[in-house]
Amino acid sequence: MISVVVGLLLYSMAMLVAAPPLLRALTSSGNAPRLGVVTWLSAIGTVVGSWLATAAMVIVEVISHWTHPRTVAASCLARLQRTISGDAGIAPQITLVVIAAAFTVAVAIIGMRLAAAVLGMRARAHEHARAVRLVGRHTGEANVVMVDAAKAAAYCVAGRPPAIVVTSAARAALDDRQLAAVLAHERAHLAGHHAVIVSALRALAAVFPRLSLITEGAQQVSRLLEMCADDVAARRHSSRALLSGLIALCTAAPAEALAAADLAVLARAERLATPPAGSAKVKTRAALTSVVAIMAAGPLIAVADCIRRSHVWGPGMRADPHTTVGLIAAPSPSKALGHSASGKVVSMMMMMDDGHWGWGSWLLTTGTTIVFWALVITAVVLLARYLLSLSQRPTGTPRAAGASNAEQVLAERYARGEIDDEEYQRRLGLLRQNMASTTTT
Amino acid sequence: MRIRGFGELEAVIMDRIWSRDSTPPTTVRELFEELAAERTIAYTTVMSTMDNLHTKGWLARERDGKAYRYWPTLSREQHSARLMREALDGGGSPEVVLQHFVEQIGAEESERLRSVLRRLAQGTTR
């Protein structure tokens, strides 16, 4: 049991450290946004799941050993007591109560905070949707309302029924084709229940503000969901209609706040302008699928590994006559355990009863477990880096790559305001001529 | 026009109340007669909907003899402004989960973004 708990905790630690940079690198391209969402969600899901499993196991363990408190107390605390105070005088039942209560209270508090955050967001969204339906003018289309506002904006809000809001300024900025594409984008959000995913992640991020896996996951998933909705809208209408709608809304009316948003919009615009190549998509998908598979298998491997280790201890100790005698001559509680529980627990017990299987061996085995996992994670990271480098390698000819690089540098200088419109056009024309002439000769 | 669901009747009633001259405040009877001219609707439905809008804070009322007289607490424009503040400026401190088509961005950033977007637009139209 303890070994399973240790395995799960090690897994979640490894994920918290390794997953954010790895997943960021794999999903930033937006080559496979839907699979990217799945990857982030399974990373967060397995970590939260392994914490829940850990807490549940500790609570169940404590309750199931209620009548024999000494067995758990012995396995968990005996060494601690012996090494620190040399005194086994703490009443084991009190310790158990404290452990079980601490875990139960922690799970309950976190669960309640999460539920409160999710329900609060849901209530506010529904209230907003209702209010907007009362205030806005209904258009011919289902669930689409128009609200008078000087700022150009289009958004959707979950509710019963949901609402897609287009401000009057946005309506003025978009032509009919662009509006249809924008509405398709928002409908894709509603149809995919994206608000549920986003609010669950935001609630988690609010409860665990220091875990970058969750806080960054919340941001990245929102970004990827925009791309998912873009893909749906582009399929239904055309990526050009959607892109021009995006540009029209960006250029319509600037607002205050938020600086990071423009990068996300830019990434989306670039994706729509030049859709990712099929081969890049396939490679990203392969990389993401393997990461998901590893993450799904991760907790299982971690648990299996730790159980294996605890079995390895068993025979070694059984060979030790001292322990064997100790087991046979054990007092009734541990004898009862020896008959009822699996070999793994017996081996744990023997380890406790025996003096020289103390802290040293525990540190040794934990150390090897950590080293083992460090190796596994390094291998995964290297594999992912390799797959990533494959998927990001320019697929065109070297010439095309050179041309686009030069044009990119030029565009960046233009974007930074270092050169004006005319200069940009002149240089771009020259570059293109130059490239064309080098290929024809 | 067919009314679907309770929310839509609320919208119709608010629309009527906002678009009529607010003096003097409306009774349920007046509004019912207006609506009944265009569709089949029960008096009690109109009454309970208006009562509901009152409890939700959209309508204020005052007893006048045996009936209540209703008037809107805020104008349509005031409500719109409040909702758009909530939606566009992250207005109230507890956030509302909205999926914006384009996130609201700062003026300086948007200038930089626009220039890049112009480049992309030229790329696609070429």
Boltz contact constraints between the chains, C-beta under 6 A:
constraints:
  - contact:
      token1: [A, 121]
      token2: [B, 97]
      max_distance: 6.0
  - contact:
      token1: [A, 124]
      token2: [B, 96]
      max_distance: 6.0
  - contact:
      token1: [A, 125]
      token2: [B, 96]
      max_distance: 6.0
  - contact:
      token1: [A, 125]
      token2: [B, 97]
      max_distance: 6.0
  - contact:
      token1: [A, 128]
      token2: [B, 96]
      max_distance: 6.0
  - contact:
      token1: [A, 131]
      token2: [B, 83]
      max_distance: 6.0
  - contact:
      token1: [A, 132]
      token2: [B, 83]
      max_distance: 6.0
  - contact:
      token1: [A, 133]
      token2: [B, 7]
      max_distance: 6.0
  - contact:
      token1: [A, 133]
      token2: [B, 11]
      max_distance: 6.0
  - contact:
      token1: [A, 134]
      token2: [B, 10]
      max_distance: 6.0
  - contact:
      token1: [A, 134]
      token2: [B, 11]
      max_distance: 6.0
  - contact:
      token1: [A, 134]
      token2: [B, 14]
      max_distance: 6.0
  - contact:
      token1: [A, 135]
      token2: [B, 76]
      max_distance: 6.0
  - contact:
      token1: [A, 135]
      token2: [B, 79]
      max_distance: 6.0
  - contact:
      token1: [A, 135]
      token2: [B, 80]
      max_distance: 6.0
  - contact:
      token1: [A, 147]
      token2: [B, 80]
      max_distance: 6.0
  - contact:
      token1: [A, 148]
      token2: [B, 80]
      max_distance: 6.0
  - contact:
      token1: [A, 149]
      token2: [B, 84]
      max_distance: 6.0
  - contact:
      token1: [A, 151]
      token2: [B, 88]
      max_distance: 6.0
  - contact:
      token1: [A, 153]
      token2: [B, 88]
      max_distance: 6.0
  - contact:
      token1: [A, 154]
      token2: [B, 101]
      max_distance: 6.0
  - contact:
      token1: [A, 155]
      token2: [B, 98]
      max_distance: 6.0
  - contact:
      token1: [A, 155]
      token2: [B, 99]
      max_distance: 6.0
  - contact:
      token1: [A, 155]
      token2: [B, 100]
      max_distance: 6.0
  - contact:
      token1: [A, 156]
      token2: [B, 99]
      max_distance: 6.0
  - contact:
      token1: [A, 157]
      token2: [B, 98]
      max_distance: 6.0
  - contact:
      token1: [A, 182]
      token2: [B, 101]
      max_distance: 6.0
  - contact:
      token1: [A, 185]
      token2: [B, 101]
      max_distance: 6.0
  - contact:
      token1: [A, 189]
      token2: [B, 99]
      max_distance: 6.0
  - contact:
      token1: [A, 195]
      token2: [B, 97]
      max_distance: 6.0
  - contact:
      token1: [A, 198]
      token2: [B, 97]
      max_distance: 6.0
  - contact:
      token1: [A, 199]
      token2: [B, 97]
      max_distance: 6.0
  - contact:
      token1: [A, 240]
      token2: [B, 124]
      max_distance: 6.0
  - contact:
      token1: [A, 247]
      token2: [B, 117]
      max_distance: 6.0
  - contact:
      token1: [A, 247]
      token2: [B, 121]
      max_distance: 6.0
  - contact:
      token1: [A, 249]
      token2: [B, 102]
      max_distance: 6.0
  - contact:
      token1: [A, 250]
      token2: [B, 102]
      max_distance: 6.0
  - contact:
      token1: [A, 250]
      token2: [B, 117]
      max_distance: 6.0
  - contact:
      token1: [A, 251]
      token2: [B, 114]
      max_distance: 6.0
  - contact:
      token1: [A, 254]
      token2: [B, 107]
      max_distance: 6.0
  - contact:
      token1: [A, 254]
      token2: [B, 110]
      max_distance: 6.0
  - contact:
      token1: [A, 255]
      token2: [B, 104]
      max_distance: 6.0
  - contact:
      token1: [A, 257]
      token2: [B, 104]
      max_distance: 6.0
  - contact:
      token1: [A, 258]
      token2: [B, 105]
      max_distance: 6.0
  - contact:
      token1: [A, 259]
      token2: [B, 106]
      max_distance: 6.0
  - contact:
      token1: [A, 259]
      token2: [B, 109]
      max_distance: 6.0
  - contact:
      token1: [A, 261]
      token2: [B, 103]
      max_distance: 6.0
  - contact:
      token1: [A, 261]
      token2: [B, 105]
      max_distance: 6.0
  - contact:
      token1: [A, 262]
      token2: [B, 105]
      max_distance: 6.0
  - contact:
      token1: [A, 262]
      token2: [B, 109]
      max_distance: 6.0
  - contact:
      token1: [A, 262]
      token2: [B, 113]
      max_distance: 6.0
  - contact:
      token1: [A, 265]
      token2: [B, 102]
      max_distance: 6.0
  - contact:
      token1: [A, 266]
      token2: [B, 113]
      max_distance: 6.0
  - contact:
      token1: [A, 269]
      token2: [B, 117]
      max_distance: 6.0
  - contact:
      token1: [A, 269]
      token2: [B, 120]
      max_distance: 6.0
  - contact:
      token1: [A, 273]
      token2: [B, 120]
      max_distance: 6.0
  - contact:
      token1: [A, 273]
      token2: [B, 123]
      max_distance: 6.0
  - contact:
      token1: [A, 273]
      token2: [B, 124]
      max_distance: 6.0
  - contact:
      token1: [A, 411]
      token2: [B, 119]
      max_distance: 6.0
  - contact:
      token1: [A, 415]
      token2: [B, 112]
      max_distance: 6.0
  - contact:
      token1: [A, 415]
      token2: [B, 115]
      max_distance: 6.0
  - contact:
      token1: [A, 415]
      token2: [B, 116]
      max_distance: 6.0
